[in-house]
Amino acid sequence: MTMPKKDAPLTIEEVVEASDIFFPLFNEVSSRMPKGAQVEDTLKVMESIAKLAQKERAKKRDEKTKEKFGFNKNDKKGSLQSQESDDSSD
């Protein structure tokens, strides 16, 4: 199958694929909403959650990158030793 043009109508397969991604997310958020919440409320909350999730993903990605290159090591002994050596040079 060739790639449809940018402005071509969506196919049923494309809508089903998008629905398979969207509705589990919507249902998860909806199940946590207070009773009586409207669909619009759930969609607004989903937007906020998506922004937060993207932020958290970026933070985790940064942490993993730093760990990979060794910039984020928390070696208390090493930092203590370097402080002692700084103090002894005075």
C-alpha positions as CSV (number, residue, x, y, z in Angstrom):
1,M,0.0,0.0,0.0
2,T,1.3,3.4,-0.9
3,M,1.4,6.2,1.6
4,P,-1.8,8.3,1.4
5,K,-1.5,12.0,0.7
6,K,-1.3,14.4,3.7
7,D,-4.8,15.7,3.2
8,A,-6.5,12.4,2.2
9,P,-9.3,11.2,4.4
10,L,-8.3,8.7,7.2
11,T,-8.8,5.1,6.5
12,I,-10.8,2.8,8.9
13,E,-7.5,1.0,9.7
14,E,-5.9,4.3,10.7
15,V,-8.8,5.2,12.9
16,V,-8.8,1.8,14.6
17,E,-5.1,2.0,15.2
18,A,-5.4,5.5,16.8
19,S,-8.4,4.3,18.8
20,D,-6.4,1.4,20.1
21,I,-3.9,3.9,21.5
22,F,-6.4,6.6,22.7
23,F,-9.1,4.7,24.5
24,P,-7.0,2.8,27.0
25,L,-5.5,6.1,28.0
26,F,-8.9,7.8,28.1
27,N,-10.4,4.9,30.1
28,E,-7.5,5.0,32.6
29,V,-8.0,8.7,33.3
30,S,-11.8,8.5,33.3
31,S,-11.7,5.7,35.9
32,R,-9.9,8.1,38.2
33,M,-12.1,11.1,37.7
34,P,-14.7,12.1,40.3
35,K,-18.2,10.9,39.8
36,G,-20.2,13.2,37.5
37,A,-17.1,14.3,35.6
38,Q,-18.0,15.2,32.0
39,V,-16.0,13.9,28.9
40,E,-14.7,17.4,28.4
41,D,-13.3,17.4,32.0
42,T,-11.6,14.1,31.3
43,L,-10.1,15.3,28.1
44,K,-8.7,18.4,29.8
45,V,-7.2,16.3,32.6
46,M,-5.7,14.0,29.9
47,E,-3.9,17.0,28.4
48,S,-2.4,17.9,31.7
49,I,-1.4,14.3,32.4
50,A,0.2,14.0,29.0
51,K,2.3,17.2,29.6
52,L,3.4,15.8,33.0
53,A,4.2,12.4,31.5
54,Q,6.4,14.0,28.8
55,K,8.2,16.0,31.4
56,E,8.8,12.9,33.5
57,R,10.0,11.0,30.5
58,A,12.5,13.7,29.7
59,K,13.7,13.8,33.2
60,K,14.3,10.0,33.2
61,R,16.0,10.2,29.9
62,D,18.4,12.8,31.2
63,E,19.1,10.8,34.3
64,K,19.9,7.7,32.3
65,T,22.1,9.7,30.0
66,K,24.0,11.1,32.9
67,E,24.4,7.7,34.5
68,K,25.6,6.3,31.2
69,F,28.5,8.8,31.1
70,G,29.2,8.8,34.8
71,F,28.2,12.4,35.5
72,N,25.7,11.5,38.2
73,K,27.6,9.2,40.5
74,N,26.8,9.6,44.2
75,D,29.9,8.3,45.8
76,K,29.9,9.6,49.4
77,K,33.4,8.2,50.1
78,G,34.9,9.9,47.1
79,S,33.3,13.2,47.8
80,L,34.4,12.9,51.4
81,Q,38.0,12.1,50.4
82,S,38.1,15.1,48.0
83,Q,36.9,17.4,50.8
84,E,39.6,16.1,53.2
85,S,42.3,16.6,50.6
86,D,41.0,20.2,50.0
87,D,41.0,20.8,53.7
88,S,44.6,19.5,54.1
89,S,45.9,21.8,51.4
90,D,45.1,24.9,53.5
